[in-house]
Amino acid sequence: MTHLISHLQEVAPGALVEAMTDRIRTLRTRAGRTPADHSRPVTYRLTLATESMSPLTWLAGQSVGRRIYWGDRNGSWQMAGVGAAETITMHAPINVAPLFKRLDYVLSEAPEGLRYYGGMRFDYRARPSESRSPWRCLPDCLFVLPRFELLRYGEDALFSCNLLDTDLDDSRINRILADLNRLLFTVTDKVRLSGDVGNRVDSPDRYGWGTLLSSAHRHLQDGSIEKIVLARESVMTTAKPVPAWSVLRDLHDKGDCYTFAFEFDPGTVFFGATPERLYSRKGVLIETEAQAGTRPRGSTSAEDSRLAEELMGSEKDRREHQYVIQGISAAMDRAGISHRIAGDVTVRTTPQVQHLYARIMGRLAETDDGGVPCDATILSALHPTPAVAGLPVNEAMDLIAELEPFDRGWYAGPVGWIAADRSEFAVAIRSALARPGDIRLYAGAGIVDGSRSDDEWEELENKIAALIRPLIES
């Protein structure tokens, strides 16, 4: 991408609409002279370099269609997307094979930088039966090719427009140009939450959490499961819509997490800041990770080190982490993905908590017909990991559906992006669903033999602290 930026002339933000309009019209004229080839979908990506600006600040000021956002975990790049050149939705039960087959087909001839962004619900096997579920009317799986993108790589910024060959008739072009002219490129102040945040209602509450763990322990003791991850939904009412983009900017600035957001409808946004990678792929090479066990961050470096040493020395947490490693390794074996543990188990820190962590490197093998398995194979093998479901995975998922008093929806599901020769997906933990009138915060804890109700409740509090603070301080 640096190579691409270095060859683009920079356009001032105030001139981006006019410059992109000229590029779109030129493409329309040239495409009209070329015979259409309907054997494969054709994508176009028009890109302009511009001055660096905050993608999240820019995104907060837009009102043109669906908005999405992705921020890389290492802070190397951000993408703010507005509108959609293409939207793919699916309802559960979700079969990812045809979805990724179509994406692979389109992306195989796609221009540099073009990506589809998306995700899906945690339990992809069935639709929620609860009529009051806040997720009931939302897509179970969504992938979007943004119409317009503002990307930032360090201090470099790009503004892009994605088009399909079907966009190049006069009526569609006119609508795209009208949307382009509605985009704003003036930097605004940070949006603040207007109105008070109401009381928090937890599901389960503190007493119900103890009951939930007692049920889980019965299954742990009879040997039907070795680990289960149980979650909590915390609902806070709001007088005005939650400024998800402002909260996200606060989370992104703290660093060391993937930050993401998907706007389903105006005012309905699923967003979060997750430390956990599901996998990344470059060609046939895969990297995933095992992350489990939790301690809070210390108020001093000495306390931080003491808590990290306590975590490393905890038999219960090391056992929980080993379950995750075993589950991921077994899943990769079943999918025919060769793999190895890269290095020793370490402690990985985030702004709020610290976890036991291990990197796992893999390589896709050729199939019998000489091809290479696509992302559907990897995603199906790795999601859900024992870090968000338990072990054995299927038994843990069935028990989660039975015990938890709410629908997880997209919480703990895979979210990420896919391009021609690479992809990356994170696990959507430390996340929230903002709707007009309320915000629902989600966090979970791994339960094994020896887990204590009070300790695990405190772990949930530590995990959602980063999400609650911007709401209270707004």
Long-range contacts (C-beta under 8 A, 24 or more apart in sequence): 1-77, 1-112, 1-113, 1-153, 2-153, 2-156, 4-47, 4-112, 4-113, 4-158, 5-49, 5-153, 5-156, 5-158, 8-47, 8-48, 8-49, 8-158, 9-49, 10-49, 10-50, 10-51, 11-48, 11-49, 11-50, 11-159, 12-50, 12-51, 13-50, 13-51, 13-53, 13-185, 13-186, 14-185, 16-48, 16-50, 16-159, 16-183, 16-185, 17-180, 17-181, 17-183, 17-185, 19-48, 20-46, 20-48, 20-159, 20-161, 20-180, 21-177, 21-180, 21-181, 23-48, 23-161, 24-161, 24-163, 24-173, 24-176, 24-177, 24-180, 25-173, 27-163, 27-168, 28-168, 28-173, 31-165, 31-168, 32-168, 36-165, 40-105, 40-106, 40-109, 41-105, 41-106, 41-164, 41-165, 42-109, 42-164, 42-165, 43-85, 43-106, 43-109, 43-110, 43-111, 43-114, 43-145, 43-162, 43-163, 43-164, 43-165, 44-111, 44-162, 44-163, 44-164, 44-165, 45-110, 45-111, 45-112, 45-113, 45-114, 45-160, 45-161, 45-162, 45-163, 46-160, 46-161, 46-163, 47-113, 47-158, 47-159, 47-160, 48-158, 48-159, 48-160, 49-156, 49-157, 49-158, 50-157, 50-158, 50-159, 51-157, 52-152, 52-155, 52-156, 52-157, 53-150, 53-152, 53-157, 53-185, 53-187, 54-152, 54-187, 54-249, 55-79, 55-80, 55-150, 55-151, 55-152, 56-80, 56-245, 56-246, 56-248, 56-249, 56-252, 57-187, 57-188, 57-190, 57-245, 57-249, 58-150, 58-184, 58-185, 58-187, 59-150, 59-245, 60-188, 60-191, 60-243, 60-245, 60-246, 61-184, 61-186, 61-188, 62-183, 62-184, 63-182, 64-148, 64-179, 64-182, 64-183, 65-147, 65-179, 66-144, 66-263, 66-264, 67-245, 67-261, 67-263, 67-269, 68-117, 68-144, 68-146, 68-261, 68-262, 68-263, 69-245, 69-248, 69-259, 69-260, 69-261, 69-271, 70-117, 70-258, 70-259, 70-260, 70-416, 70-417, 71-248, 71-252, 71-258, 71-259, 71-260, 72-258, 73-256, 73-257, 73-258, 73-275, 73-277, 73-426, 75-255, 76-153, 76-154, 77-151, 77-152, 77-153, 78-151, 78-152, 78-252, 78-259, 79-115, 79-117, 79-146, 79-149, 79-150, 79-151, 80-149, 80-150, 80-151, 81-117, 81-144, 81-146, 81-147, 81-148, 81-149, 82-146, 82-147, 82-148, 82-149, 82-183, 83-146, 83-147, 83-148, 83-179, 84-144, 84-145, 84-146, 84-147, 85-145, 85-146, 85-147, 85-162, 85-163, 85-164, 85-167, 86-116, 86-144, 86-145, 86-164, 87-142, 87-143, 87-144, 87-145, 88-116, 88-118, 88-141, 88-142, 88-143, 88-144, 89-139, 89-140, 89-141, 89-142, 90-120, 90-139, 90-140, 90-141, 91-127, 91-139, 91-140, 91-141, 92-121, 92-123, 92-124, 92-125, 92-126, 92-127, 92-140, 92-141, 93-124, 93-125, 93-126, 94-120, 94-121, 94-124, 94-140, 94-141, 96-120, 96-124, 96-141, 96-375, 96-376, 96-379, 96-380, 97-376, 97-380, 99-141, 99-143, 99-376, 100-374, 100-375, 100-376, 100-379, 100-418, 101-374, 101-376, 103-143, 103-375, 103-418, 104-374, 104-375, 107-418, 107-419, 107-420, 108-420, 110-419, 110-420, 113-151, 113-158, 113-160, 113-419, 114-145, 114-162, 114-419, 114-420, 115-145, 115-417, 115-418, 115-419, 116-143, 116-144, 116-145, 116-417, 116-418, 117-143, 117-144, 117-146, 117-262, 117-416, 117-417, 118-142, 118-143, 118-144, 118-262, 118-415, 118-416, 118-417, 119-260, 119-262, 119-410, 119-413, 119-414, 119-415, 119-416, 119-425, 119-428, 120-410, 120-413, 120-414, 121-408, 121-409, 121-410, 121-413, 122-384, 122-388, 122-408, 122-409, 122-410, 122-411, 122-412, 122-413, 122-428, 123-397, 123-400, 123-401, 123-408, 124-383, 124-413, 125-397, 128-407, 128-409, 130-407, 133-406, 133-407, 133-409, 134-407, 134-409, 134-433, 134-435, 134-440, 135-407, 135-409, 135-410, 135-433, 136-407, 138-264, 138-268, 138-409, 138-410, 139-264, 142-262, 142-264, 143-418, 144-262, 147-176, 147-179, 148-179, 148-180, 148-183, 190-246, 190-249, 191-243, 191-245, 191-246, 192-243, 192-246, 192-474, 193-238, 193-240, 193-242, 193-243, 193-246, 193-471, 193-474, 194-239, 194-240, 195-238, 195-239, 195-240, 196-238, 196-239, 197-236, 197-237, 197-238, 197-471, 197-472, 197-474, 198-236, 198-237, 198-238, 198-239, 199-236, 199-237, 200-234, 200-235, 200-236, 201-234, 201-235, 201-236, 202-232, 202-233, 202-234, 202-235, 203-232, 203-233, 203-234, 203-235, 203-405, 203-406, 204-232, 204-405, 206-457, 208-405, 209-453, 209-456, 209-457, 210-453, 212-403, 212-404, 213-447, 213-451, 213-453, 213-456, 215-403, 216-399, 216-403, 216-447, 217-447, 217-449, 217-451, 219-399, 220-447, 220-448, 220-449, 221-449, 224-395, 225-390, 225-391, 225-392, 225-395, 225-396, 225-399, 226-323, 226-390, 226-391, 226-392, 226-448, 227-320, 227-323, 227-386, 227-390, 227-391, 227-396, 227-446, 227-447, 227-448, 228-389, 228-390, 228-396, 228-399, 228-400, 228-446, 228-447, 229-386, 229-387, 229-388, 229-389, 229-390, 229-396, 229-400, 229-412, 229-444, 229-445, 229-446, 229-447, 230-400, 230-403, 230-404, 230-444, 230-445, 230-447, 230-456, 231-400, 231-404, 231-408, 231-411, 231-412, 231-442, 231-443, 231-444, 231-445, 232-442, 232-443, 232-444, 232-460, 233-406, 233-440, 233-441, 233-442, 234-440, 234-441, 234-442, 234-443, 234-464, 235-438, 235-439, 235-440, 235-441, 236-438, 236-439, 236-441, 236-468, 236-471, 237-437, 237-438, 238-437, 238-438, 238-439, 241-267, 241-434, 241-436, 242-269, 242-434, 242-439, 242-471, 243-474, 244-269, 244-271, 244-432, 244-434, 246-470, 246-474, 247-271, 247-467, 247-470, 247-471, 247-474, 248-273, 250-469, 250-470, 251-466, 251-467, 251-470, 254-351, 254-466, 255-351, 256-349, 256-350, 256-351, 257-350, 257-351, 257-430, 258-415, 258-426, 260-415, 260-426, 260-428, 262-410, 262-415, 267-434, 267-435, 267-436, 268-433, 268-434, 268-435, 268-436, 269-433, 269-434, 270-409, 270-410, 270-428, 270-431, 270-432, 270-433, 270-434, 271-431, 271-432, 271-434, 272-428, 272-429, 272-430, 272-431, 272-432, 272-467, 273-430, 273-431, 273-466, 273-467, 274-415, 274-426, 274-427, 274-428, 274-429, 274-430, 274-431, 275-348, 275-350, 275-355, 275-429, 275-430, 276-387, 276-426, 276-427, 276-429, 277-424, 277-425, 277-426, 277-427, 278-379, 278-382, 278-383, 278-385, 278-414, 278-416, 278-425, 278-426, 278-427, 279-378, 279-379, 279-382, 279-424, 279-425, 280-422, 280-423, 280-424, 280-425, 281-364, 281-375, 281-378, 281-422, 281-423, 281-424, 282-421, 282-422, 283-421, 283-422, 284-363, 284-364, 284-372, 285-361, 285-362, 285-363, 285-364, 286-337, 286-339, 286-361, 286-362, 286-363, 286-364, 286-378, 287-359, 287-360, 287-361, 287-362, 288-328, 288-332, 288-359, 288-360, 288-362, 288-382, 289-357, 289-358, 289-359, 289-360, 290-321, 290-324, 290-325, 290-328, 290-356, 290-357, 290-358, 290-360, 290-385, 290-387, 291-321, 291-324, 291-348, 291-355, 291-356, 291-357, 291-358, 291-387, 292-317, 292-320, 292-321, 292-323, 292-324, 292-355, 292-356, 292-386, 292-387, 292-446, 293-317, 293-318, 293-320, 293-321, 293-355, 293-356, 293-446, 294-353, 294-354, 294-355, 294-445, 294-459, 294-462, 294-463, 295-353, 295-354, 296-352, 296-353, 296-354, 296-462, 297-349, 297-350, 297-351, 297-352, 297-353, 297-354, 304-349, 304-354, 307-354, 308-347, 308-349, 308-354, 311-347, 311-354, 311-355, 311-356, 312-345, 312-347, 312-356, 315-450, 316-448, 316-450, 316-451, 317-356, 318-345, 318-356, 319-448, 320-446, 320-448, 321-345, 321-356, 321-358, 323-386, 323-390, 323-391, 323-448, 324-385, 324-386, 324-387, 324-391, 325-358, 325-360, 326-386, 326-391, 327-385, 327-386, 327-391, 327-392, 327-393, 328-360, 328-382, 328-385, 328-386, 329-360, 331-381, 331-382, 331-385, 331-393, 332-360, 332-362, 332-381, 332-382, 334-381, 335-373, 335-377, 335-378, 335-380, 335-381, 336-365, 336-373, 337-362, 337-363, 337-364, 337-365, 337-377, 337-378, 337-381, 338-362, 338-363, 338-365, 339-363, 351-466, 352-462, 352-463, 352-465, 352-466, 353-459, 353-462, 353-463, 375-418, 375-423, 379-414, 379-425, 383-413, 383-414, 383-427, 384-412, 384-413, 385-427, 387-427, 387-446, 388-412, 388-427, 388-429, 388-444, 390-446, 390-447, 408-442, 409-433, 411-442, 412-442, 412-444, 429-463, 430-463, 430-464, 430-466, 430-467, 431-467, 432-467, 439-471, 441-467, 441-468
